[in-house]
Amino acid sequence: MDTLMLSRLQFAFATFIHFIFVPLTLGLSWIVAVMETKYVRTGDETYKKMAKFWGKLFLINFALGVVTGITLEFQFGTNWSRYSTYVGDIFGSLLAIEATAAFFLESTFIGVWVFGWEKLSKKMHCTAIWLVAIASNLSAVWIILANGFMQNPLGYEIRNGRAELTDFMAVVTNGFAWSQFLHTVFGAYTLAGFFVMGVSAWHILRKQNLDFFQKSFRIGLTFGLIFSILLAIQGDHHGKQVAEIQPAKLAAMEATWDTQNGAPMYLFLVPDQSGEKNSIELIGVPGALSFLATGSFDGQVKGLKDFPAEDRPPVLLTFLSFRVMVAIGTILPILAIIAYVRRRKLEESPTLLRLLIWAIPLPYLGLQAGWAVAEVGRQPWIVYGLMRTSDAVSPIDASQVAVSLAAFVVVYLLLASLDIYLLAKYSRQGPVHG
């Protein structure tokens, strides 16, 4: 493999492993803040134990996530130096704000929260975890604004052979980026809700610490139900933005080859990229794709054949990732609604509890599939319509990237395995009494 492919694999692998940690951090920070707020307001010690128990899981996930995230920014200098030279004036400023404002705030108040249980008043200590949650999500804002520029570049001019920032407000008010942010955090909050529900279900099934985990379950259910529904609604809105701004991506998501009005949506199809067609198309819903893309059953949907072959994203991977994301995004709110209906009879619902335990990985898979759609579907552009990925890679020997890729695979798999092991260990252990 050449330098380009190895660099893409390295960044993709590091990003996908890092994104195992990110959504749980974003969502669990709010859940812990809610639990501690309930403790401050009611004086119920159970809520304090809940904040400590779920807070421990949050801290494990956060610490390992930081380690996996640090190297990503360095890769822009090592593997993607031409990209950094070309758009660093814009992209770098957003990442600098994230590091100096959001990440430092988050790290500082995590320390205050961990060591301040007996040193601060209840309200001040509770304030610390709310600041952690705000800073964690503020960090996501700046990172996704940077990615949003790559998806829909705004606020720049080409000067001296590079893109230079001319309108900072256009960059930070990028509607596509904010839609991405909402889609991402709604998914993260859904994941955190199902994580809390799944772990609580494991203990309720075994009749362990029932009051503790029933209260935890209800808070997790609130997050899982509200945000899985909001995620589906917002996903429809974001899909229409994709149709307008990145029509080739939408065509790849649905394996649509020919431009047509009243485009149908097929529930089952098999794309044939080399033949520029679908080898199988079954159960088509007339006009459904046009409605989802444009809001009209007669709306026009551009097909892949309208784009030069070299400007088309990889169809099969984009298509399959989108299908996985949509399938999981449909299953989760259904599960949450069933859990809401049965919330007062959990001990009498062993099948539901088992389903919720097995459902813990689903939001992770859905979010990973969503990012695959966003990033693979943008290809062959690293900055959509502005810079090709092939023009962004560093002029280095492939052997150097191969060595670093091998090291990344080993270290990142160890960190991911450690995270899963520790989360599973302390989740099963339950709250420490005394």
C-alpha positions as CSV (number, residue, x, y, z in Angstrom):
1,M,0.0,0.0,0.0
2,D,1.1,3.6,-0.7
3,T,1.6,6.5,1.7
4,L,-1.9,7.8,1.1
5,M,-3.8,4.6,1.9
6,L,-1.6,3.8,4.9
7,S,-2.2,7.3,6.3
8,R,-5.9,7.0,5.7
9,L,-6.0,3.7,7.5
10,Q,-4.0,5.1,10.4
11,F,-6.2,8.1,10.9
12,A,-9.4,6.1,10.5
13,F,-8.3,3.4,12.9
14,A,-7.2,6.0,15.6
15,T,-10.4,8.0,15.1
16,F,-12.7,5.0,15.4
17,I,-11.0,3.7,18.5
18,H,-11.0,7.2,20.1
19,F,-14.7,7.5,19.3
20,I,-15.4,4.5,21.5
21,F,-14.6,6.8,24.5
22,V,-16.0,10.1,23.4
23,P,-19.8,9.6,23.3
24,L,-20.0,8.0,26.8
25,T,-17.9,10.9,28.2
26,L,-20.3,13.4,26.6
27,G,-23.5,11.8,27.8
28,L,-22.4,10.3,31.2
29,S,-21.1,13.7,32.4
30,W,-24.7,15.1,32.2
31,I,-26.2,12.0,33.8
32,V,-23.7,12.2,36.8
33,A,-24.5,15.9,37.1
34,V,-28.2,15.2,37.3
35,M,-27.7,12.5,39.9
36,E,-25.6,14.8,42.1
37,T,-28.1,17.6,41.7
38,K,-30.8,15.2,43.0
39,Y,-28.6,14.5,46.0
40,V,-28.1,18.2,46.8
41,R,-31.8,18.9,46.4
42,T,-33.2,15.9,48.3
43,G,-30.4,14.9,50.7
44,D,-31.0,11.3,49.6
45,E,-27.6,9.5,50.1
46,T,-28.6,7.0,47.3
47,Y,-28.1,9.8,44.8
48,K,-24.7,10.6,46.2
49,K,-23.7,6.9,45.8
50,M,-25.1,7.0,42.3
51,A,-23.0,10.0,41.4
52,K,-19.9,8.4,42.8
53,F,-20.5,5.0,41.1
54,W,-21.4,6.3,37.6
55,G,-18.7,9.0,38.1
56,K,-16.1,6.4,38.5
57,L,-17.1,4.8,35.2
58,F,-17.0,8.3,33.6
59,L,-13.5,8.9,34.9
60,I,-12.2,5.6,33.6
61,N,-13.6,6.4,30.2
62,F,-12.4,10.0,30.2
63,A,-8.8,9.2,31.2
64,L,-8.3,6.5,28.5
65,G,-10.2,8.7,26.0
66,V,-7.7,11.6,26.5
67,V,-4.8,9.3,25.8
68,T,-6.3,8.1,22.5
69,G,-7.3,11.7,21.4
70,I,-4.0,13.5,21.9
71,T,-2.3,11.7,18.9
72,L,-5.0,12.6,16.5
73,E,-4.0,16.3,16.3
74,F,-0.3,15.4,15.9
75,Q,-1.2,13.4,12.7
76,F,-2.2,16.6,11.0
77,G,1.5,17.5,11.2
78,T,3.0,14.1,10.5
79,N,0.7,12.4,8.0
80,W,-1.3,15.3,6.6
81,S,1.2,18.2,6.5
82,R,-0.1,19.5,3.1
83,Y,-3.6,19.7,4.5
84,S,-2.3,21.6,7.5
85,T,-0.4,24.0,5.3
86,Y,-3.4,24.6,3.0
87,V,-6.2,25.1,5.7
88,G,-4.3,25.4,8.9
89,D,-5.2,29.0,9.2
90,I,-8.9,27.9,9.7
91,F,-8.7,24.4,11.1
92,G,-5.9,25.1,13.5
93,S,-7.7,28.1,15.1
94,L,-10.7,26.0,16.0
95,L,-8.6,23.2,17.5
96,A,-6.6,25.7,19.4
97,I,-9.7,27.2,21.0
98,E,-10.9,23.7,21.9
99,A,-7.6,22.9,23.7
100,T,-7.1,26.1,25.5
101,A,-10.7,26.9,26.5
102,A,-12.8,23.7,26.7
103,F,-10.3,20.9,27.4
104,F,-8.4,22.8,30.1
105,L,-11.6,23.8,31.8
106,E,-12.9,20.2,31.7
107,S,-9.6,18.8,33.1
108,T,-9.4,21.4,35.8
109,F,-12.9,20.8,37.2
110,I,-12.6,17.0,36.9
111,G,-9.8,17.3,39.4
112,V,-11.9,19.6,41.6
113,W,-14.8,17.1,41.5
114,V,-12.7,14.0,42.2
115,F,-10.8,15.5,45.2
116,G,-13.4,17.9,46.5
117,W,-16.1,15.6,48.0
118,E,-15.1,16.4,51.6
119,K,-13.5,19.8,50.9
120,L,-16.3,21.7,49.1
121,S,-19.9,22.5,50.0
122,K,-22.5,20.3,48.4
123,K,-23.5,23.0,46.0
124,M,-20.0,24.0,45.0
125,H,-19.1,20.3,44.4
126,C,-22.2,19.9,42.3
127,T,-21.3,23.0,40.3
128,A,-17.9,21.4,39.5
129,I,-19.5,18.4,37.7
130,W,-21.9,20.7,35.8
131,L,-18.8,22.6,34.6
132,V,-17.2,19.3,33.6
133,A,-20.3,18.4,31.6
134,I,-20.5,21.8,29.9
135,A,-16.8,21.9,29.1
136,S,-16.9,18.3,27.7
137,N,-19.7,19.2,25.3
138,L,-18.1,22.6,24.5
139,S,-15.0,20.7,23.5
140,A,-17.2,18.7,21.1
141,V,-18.6,21.9,19.6
142,W,-15.1,23.2,18.5
143,I,-14.0,19.8,17.2
144,I,-17.2,19.3,15.2
145,L,-17.0,22.9,13.9
146,A,-13.6,22.0,12.6
147,N,-15.0,18.9,10.9
148,G,-18.0,20.9,9.7
149,F,-15.6,23.2,7.8
150,M,-14.2,20.0,6.1
151,Q,-17.8,19.0,5.2
152,N,-19.0,22.5,4.1
153,P,-16.2,25.0,3.8
154,L,-17.2,28.6,4.5
155,G,-15.5,31.9,5.6
156,Y,-12.3,31.6,3.6
157,E,-10.5,33.0,0.5
158,I,-7.7,31.4,-1.5
159,R,-4.6,33.5,-1.1
160,N,-1.0,32.7,-1.7
161,G,-1.9,29.2,-2.7
162,R,-3.7,28.4,0.6
163,A,-7.1,28.8,2.2
164,E,-7.1,31.8,4.6
165,L,-9.7,32.7,7.2
166,T,-11.7,35.8,6.2
167,D,-14.9,35.4,8.2
168,F,-14.7,33.6,11.6
169,M,-18.4,34.0,12.2
170,A,-19.2,32.2,9.0
171,V,-17.1,29.3,10.2
172,V,-18.7,29.1,13.7
173,T,-22.3,29.6,12.5
174,N,-21.9,26.9,9.8
175,G,-25.4,25.4,9.8
176,F,-24.1,22.0,8.5
177,A,-21.6,21.8,11.3
178,W,-24.2,22.6,14.0
179,S,-26.5,20.0,12.5
180,Q,-23.6,17.5,12.7
181,F,-23.0,18.6,16.3
182,L,-26.7,18.0,17.3
183,H,-26.7,14.6,15.5
184,T,-23.5,13.6,17.3
185,V,-24.4,14.7,20.8
186,F,-28.0,13.3,20.6
187,G,-26.4,10.0,19.6
188,A,-23.9,10.3,22.5
189,Y,-26.7,11.1,25.0
190,T,-28.7,8.1,23.7
191,L,-25.6,5.9,24.1
192,A,-25.1,7.1,27.7
193,G,-28.7,6.5,28.5
194,F,-28.6,2.9,27.2
195,F,-25.3,2.3,28.9
196,V,-26.9,3.2,32.3
197,M,-30.0,1.2,31.5
198,G,-28.0,-1.8,30.4
199,V,-25.8,-1.9,33.5
200,S,-28.8,-1.2,35.8
201,A,-30.7,-4.0,34.0
202,W,-27.8,-6.5,34.8
203,H,-28.1,-5.7,38.5
204,I,-31.9,-5.6,38.6
205,L,-32.0,-9.0,36.9
206,R,-29.9,-10.4,39.7
207,K,-31.9,-8.4,42.3
208,Q,-28.8,-6.5,43.5
209,N,-29.1,-3.0,45.1
210,L,-32.6,-2.7,43.7
211,D,-33.4,0.8,44.9
212,F,-30.0,2.1,43.7
213,F,-30.3,0.6,40.2
214,Q,-34.0,1.3,39.7
215,K,-33.3,5.0,40.3
216,S,-30.3,4.8,38.0
217,F,-32.4,3.0,35.4
218,R,-35.1,5.7,35.4
219,I,-32.5,8.5,34.8
220,G,-30.9,6.5,32.0
221,L,-34.3,5.8,30.5
222,T,-35.1,9.5,30.4
223,F,-32.0,10.1,28.4
224,G,-32.3,7.1,26.2
225,L,-36.0,7.8,25.4
226,I,-35.8,11.5,24.8
227,F,-32.6,11.6,22.8
228,S,-33.2,8.5,20.7
229,I,-36.4,10.1,19.4
230,L,-34.7,13.5,18.9
231,L,-31.9,11.7,17.1
232,A,-34.3,10.2,14.6
233,I,-36.1,13.6,14.1
234,Q,-32.8,15.5,13.7
235,G,-31.4,12.8,11.4
236,D,-34.2,13.5,9.0
237,H,-33.3,17.2,9.0
238,H,-29.6,16.5,8.6
239,G,-30.3,14.1,5.7
240,K,-32.0,17.0,3.8
241,Q,-28.8,19.1,4.4
242,V,-26.7,16.3,3.0
243,A,-28.9,16.1,-0.1
244,E,-28.4,19.9,-0.7
245,I,-24.7,20.3,0.2
246,Q,-23.2,16.9,-0.6
247,P,-25.5,15.3,-3.2
248,A,-22.9,12.6,-4.2
249,K,-22.9,11.4,-0.5
250,L,-26.7,11.1,-0.5
251,A,-26.6,9.2,-3.8
252,A,-24.0,6.8,-2.3
253,M,-26.0,6.4,0.9
254,E,-28.9,5.1,-1.0
255,A,-27.0,3.6,-4.0
256,T,-28.9,5.8,-6.4
257,W,-27.3,5.8,-9.8
258,D,-29.7,7.8,-12.0
259,T,-31.1,11.2,-11.4
260,Q,-34.8,11.1,-11.1
261,N,-37.9,12.8,-9.8
262,G,-40.1,10.9,-7.3
263,A,-37.1,8.6,-6.5
264,P,-38.1,5.4,-4.6
265,M,-36.5,4.0,-1.6
266,Y,-35.7,0.3,-1.6
267,L,-35.8,-1.6,1.7
268,F,-33.3,-4.2,0.3
269,L,-30.8,-3.7,-2.5
270,V,-27.3,-4.7,-3.4
271,P,-25.1,-2.1,-5.1
272,D,-22.8,-3.0,-8.0
273,Q,-20.3,-0.1,-8.2
274,S,-18.3,-1.5,-11.1
275,G,-21.5,-1.9,-13.2
276,E,-23.0,1.4,-12.0
277,K,-26.2,-0.2,-11.0
278,N,-27.9,-2.2,-8.3
279,S,-27.8,-6.0,-8.9
280,I,-30.9,-6.5,-6.6
281,E,-33.7,-4.0,-5.8
282,L,-36.6,-5.2,-3.6
283,I,-39.6,-3.6,-1.9
284,G,-39.4,-0.1,-3.3
285,V,-41.5,2.7,-1.7
286,P,-42.4,5.2,-4.5
287,G,-41.2,8.7,-3.9
288,A,-39.9,8.0,-0.4
289,L,-36.3,8.9,-1.1
290,S,-37.4,12.2,-2.8
291,F,-39.5,13.0,0.2
292,L,-36.7,12.3,2.7
293,A,-34.2,14.3,0.6
294,T,-36.3,17.3,-0.5
295,G,-39.6,17.2,1.5
296,S,-41.5,16.5,-1.7
297,F,-42.5,13.1,-3.1
298,D,-41.8,14.5,-6.6
299,G,-38.5,16.1,-5.6
300,Q,-35.4,15.5,-7.7
301,V,-32.6,13.3,-6.4
302,K,-29.3,13.4,-8.1
303,G,-27.8,10.0,-9.1
304,L,-24.1,9.0,-9.0
305,K,-23.9,9.0,-12.8
306,D,-24.3,12.8,-12.7
307,F,-20.8,13.0,-11.0
308,P,-17.5,12.1,-12.6
309,A,-16.3,8.7,-11.5
310,E,-13.3,10.2,-9.7
311,D,-15.6,12.4,-7.6
312,R,-17.8,9.6,-6.3
313,P,-17.4,8.3,-2.8
314,P,-17.0,4.5,-2.2
315,V,-20.5,3.3,-2.6
316,L,-20.7,0.0,-0.9
317,L,-19.1,1.1,2.4
318,T,-21.1,4.3,2.5
319,F,-24.3,2.4,1.7
320,L,-23.8,-0.3,4.3
321,S,-22.8,2.1,7.0
322,F,-25.9,4.2,6.4
323,R,-28.1,1.1,6.5
324,V,-26.5,0.0,9.9
325,M,-27.0,3.5,11.3
326,V,-30.6,3.7,10.3
327,A,-31.4,0.2,11.5
328,I,-29.9,0.9,15.0
329,G,-31.5,4.3,15.1
330,T,-34.9,2.6,14.6
331,I,-34.4,-0.2,17.1
332,L,-33.3,2.1,20.0
333,P,-36.4,4.3,20.4
334,I,-38.6,1.2,20.1
335,L,-36.6,-0.4,22.9
336,A,-36.8,2.8,25.0
337,I,-40.5,3.1,24.5
338,I,-41.0,-0.6,25.7
339,A,-38.8,0.1,28.7
340,Y,-40.8,3.2,29.5
341,V,-44.0,1.2,29.4
342,R,-42.5,-1.5,31.7
343,R,-40.5,0.9,33.9
344,R,-42.6,0.1,37.0
345,K,-42.5,-3.7,36.4
346,L,-38.8,-4.2,35.7
347,E,-38.4,-7.1,38.0
348,E,-41.2,-8.9,36.2
349,S,-39.6,-8.2,32.8
350,P,-36.5,-10.5,32.6
351,T,-36.6,-10.7,28.7
352,L,-36.6,-6.9,28.5
353,L,-33.8,-6.6,31.0
354,R,-31.7,-9.1,29.0
355,L,-32.4,-7.2,25.8
356,L,-31.2,-4.0,27.4
357,I,-28.0,-5.6,28.5
358,W,-27.3,-6.9,25.0
359,A,-28.3,-3.5,23.6
360,I,-25.4,-1.7,25.2
361,P,-23.1,-2.1,22.1
362,L,-25.8,-0.9,19.7
363,P,-25.4,2.8,20.1
364,Y,-21.7,2.4,19.8
365,L,-22.1,0.6,16.5
366,G,-24.7,3.1,15.3
367,L,-22.4,6.1,16.1
368,Q,-19.4,4.4,14.4
369,A,-21.5,3.7,11.3
370,G,-22.7,7.3,11.3
371,W,-19.1,8.6,11.3
372,A,-18.2,6.2,8.5
373,V,-21.1,7.7,6.5
374,A,-19.9,11.3,7.2
375,E,-16.2,10.7,6.5
376,V,-16.2,8.0,3.8
377,G,-19.2,9.6,2.1
378,R,-17.2,12.9,1.8
379,Q,-14.4,11.2,-0.2
380,P,-12.5,11.9,-2.4
381,W,-12.4,15.3,-0.7
382,I,-10.7,16.0,2.6
383,V,-12.3,19.5,2.4
384,Y,-15.4,19.0,0.3
385,G,-15.1,20.5,-3.1
386,L,-11.9,22.3,-2.1
387,M,-9.0,19.9,-1.5
388,R,-8.7,16.2,-2.4
389,T,-7.5,13.7,0.2
390,S,-4.8,12.6,-2.3
391,D,-3.4,16.2,-2.3
392,A,-3.3,16.4,1.5
393,V,-1.0,13.6,2.5
394,S,2.6,14.3,3.7
395,P,5.5,13.6,1.3
396,I,6.9,10.8,3.4
397,D,7.9,7.2,2.7
398,A,5.2,4.5,3.0
399,S,7.4,2.4,5.3
400,Q,7.4,5.2,8.0
401,V,3.6,5.2,8.0
402,A,3.4,1.4,8.1
403,V,5.5,1.3,11.2
404,S,3.5,4.0,13.0
405,L,0.2,2.3,11.9
406,A,1.4,-1.0,13.4
407,A,2.2,0.8,16.6
408,F,-1.2,2.5,16.7
409,V,-3.0,-0.8,16.2
410,V,-1.2,-2.4,19.1
411,V,-1.5,0.5,21.5
412,Y,-5.0,1.5,20.7
413,L,-6.4,-2.0,20.8
414,L,-4.8,-2.4,24.3
415,L,-6.4,0.9,25.5
416,A,-9.8,-0.1,24.1
417,S,-9.5,-3.5,25.7
418,L,-8.5,-1.9,29.0
419,D,-11.5,0.5,28.8
420,I,-13.9,-2.4,28.2
421,Y,-12.4,-4.5,30.9
422,L,-12.4,-1.8,33.5
423,L,-16.0,-0.6,32.7
424,A,-17.2,-4.2,32.8
425,K,-15.4,-4.9,36.1
426,Y,-16.6,-1.9,38.0
427,S,-20.1,-2.0,36.4
428,R,-20.5,-5.6,37.7
429,Q,-19.0,-4.6,41.1
430,G,-21.8,-2.1,41.8
431,P,-21.7,0.7,44.4
432,V,-19.2,0.4,47.2
433,H,-20.9,0.6,50.6
434,G,-19.6,2.2,53.7
